Amino acid sequence: MRRGSDTTKVRRVYEEPAPDDGLRVLVDRLWPRGLSKEAAHVDEWPKALTPSPELRRWYHGPDGEYEEFRRRYEAELAEPAAAEVLEKLRSLAAEGPLTLLTASKDPDHSHATVLRSLL
């Protein structure tokens, strides 16, 4: 069995799809601005895995810090509804390549990277 993080990558949704993307999963709560559904080539959109609006506002506010955001987001993902969807995503990642898509300008310091580490 493959480990999900070995076959899972994080990319900006605005980048052209790549042949090795595998399953493309949008992990943002809102649809990316100015991007058509056809151009995005999104296969799954599990909104239950996105950070809560409160956490997102805190992180992008003056007190937001990545390591604390990571800790709080992981706690949100441990809640039953999110944990169930995360387990489904783990199963998909075990089946083959998976690309987590985000509109974040800094994907390395985003919720998508936290998700990848949990897969």
Phi and psi in degrees as a GROMACS rama.xvg file:
@    title "Ramachandran Plot"
@    xaxis  label "Phi"
@    yaxis  label "Psi"
@TYPE xy
-79.2537  147.468  ARG-2
-84.7641  131.964  ARG-3
-55.3267  -42.1294  GLY-4
-67.0683  -22.2383  SER-5
-74.1564  -26.958  ASP-6
-114.859  10.3554  THR-7
-113.311  133.722  THR-8
-128.718  163.894  LYS-9
-115.221  131.042  VAL-10
-139.817  157.735  ARG-11
-74.6357  137.215  ARG-12
-65.1069  -21.0432  VAL-13
-78.9158  -12.0845  TYR-14
-75.5318  151.187  GLU-15
-61.6722  139.413  GLU-16
-59.2694  144.031  PRO-17
-108.098  151.002  ALA-18
-58.8358  -29.2619  PRO-19
-95.351  14.5393  ASP-20
-64.5386  -31.5517  ASP-21
67.7899  -140.316  GLY-22
-71.8281  128.25  LEU-23
-103.452  119.838  ARG-24
-120.777  116.713  VAL-25
-79.1598  124.641  LEU-26
-113.582  22.8626  VAL-27
-101.482  149.649  ASP-28
-71.682  -37.0609  ARG-29
-105.129  148.611  LEU-30
-67.1856  138.438  TRP-31
-61.8154  133.924  PRO-32
-61.3308  133.643  ARG-33
73.4801  13.7835  GLY-34
-119.428  126.217  LEU-35
-78.0917  156.585  SER-36
-62.755  -34.8647  LYS-37
-65.4962  -42.6356  GLU-38
-70.4557  -28.8845  ALA-39
-76.1632  -29.6967  ALA-40
53.2968  51.2161  HIS-41
-90.7233  130.303  VAL-42
-94.5169  -34.4198  ASP-43
-137.614  150.961  GLU-44
-142.608  75.8907  TRP-45
-81.5516  87.4419  PRO-46
-62.1262  -22.3807  LYS-47
-66.2428  -14.926  ALA-48
-93.5578  0.873727  LEU-49
-85.2083  152.282  THR-50
-61.4003  149.231  PRO-51
-62.2959  154.535  SER-52
-56.9634  -36.1985  PRO-53
-65.0509  -44.734  GLU-54
-65.9629  -41.1478  LEU-55
-61.9337  -44.0242  ARG-56
-62.9488  -43.0901  ARG-57
-60.7307  -46.6453  TRP-58
-63.0872  -37.7676  TYR-59
-88.5768  2.20459  HIS-60
-90.0785  -173.279  GLY-61
-67.2842  -24.4339  PRO-62
-96.6285  -4.21797  ASP-63
-64.2785  133.396  GLY-64
-140.007  135.004  GLU-65
-59.29  -47.2843  TYR-66
-63.5594  -37.9081  GLU-67
-69.7842  -39.0677  GLU-68
-58.5008  -46.4271  PHE-69
-56.6425  -48.2043  ARG-70
-59.8646  -47.0599  ARG-71
-66.731  -39.0985  ARG-72
-67.2784  -41.4167  TYR-73
-61.0579  -35.8429  GLU-74
-65.1689  -40.7562  ALA-75
-63.2922  -39.1722  GLU-76
-70.3944  -17.0519  LEU-77
-82.0412  -12.6748  ALA-78
-64.727  146.181  GLU-79
-51.1424  -46.6813  PRO-80
-63.5083  -45.6536  ALA-81
-70.3578  -38.6281  ALA-82
-61.0816  -36.8947  ALA-83
-65.2697  -43.346  GLU-84
-70.2468  -37.135  VAL-85
-62.4839  -39.0172  LEU-86
-64.0284  -38.728  GLU-87
-62.5532  -41.3979  LYS-88
-65.0755  -37.5792  LEU-89
-59.9582  -41.4316  ARG-90
-63.3941  -42.9371  SER-91
-63.5395  -40.5856  LEU-92
-65.6246  -32.5879  ALA-93
-70.8178  -21.5601  ALA-94
-80.5634  -21.9171  GLU-95
165.157  -170.744  GLY-96
-57.6162  143.007  PRO-97
-141.965  136.113  LEU-98
-119.621  122.349  THR-99
-88.589  124.284  LEU-100
-106.884  135.865  LEU-101
-142.993  152.563  THR-102
-88.2632  -3.83355  ALA-103
-53.9785  137.881  SER-104
-74.2394  -19.6577  LYS-105
-128.459  76.6477  ASP-106
-57.6421  -27.8104  PRO-107
-68.106  -20.0525  ASP-108
-122.05  48.25  HIS-109
-129.625  174.116  SER-110
-63.6301  -27.6186  HIS-111
-62.4488  -37.7532  ALA-112
-69.6278  -36.0916  THR-113
-62.9372  -45.3715  VAL-114
-58.2583  -45.7275  LEU-115
-57.8382  -42.5488  ARG-116
-65.4784  -25.8951  SER-117
-84.1868  -12.0679  LEU-118
